[in-house]
Amino acid sequence: MQFSVSERYNSVVIQLKGNVMGGPDGAKLHARLQEFKEASKLNVVVDLKRVRFMNSSGLGMLISGMTTMRNAGGDLRLANAADRIRSLLIVTKLITVFKHYGSVDEAAASYAEAT
């Protein structure tokens, strides 16, 4: 898994690419989320558009990230989940836990609506 970071509408956008399976990549992502937390950048959008596959460790990585941001007073929201990833979220019932949007713009704009 690779990821890139940008900022939009006062939120951090993390675009994941490839297979999301936790492990060392998950540790790198968690470290990056800690940096955002310390910088008071608490609104995070994870763009899943380029994710080909996600296993349970990858799901755990997203849950951990969401928990980190929510405990700091922010949130982690999902955008662009492909059908196969959306199905995984439905089967695991995580679709009810994460706020999810059809595009990064919608997800990022949702933070402005919440304030």
Beta strands, then each sheet from edge to edge (+ up, - down):
strand 1: 2-8
strand 2: 11-20
strand 3: 43-54
strand 4: 75-79
strand 5: 100-101
sheet 1: 1+ 2- 3- 4- 5-
end
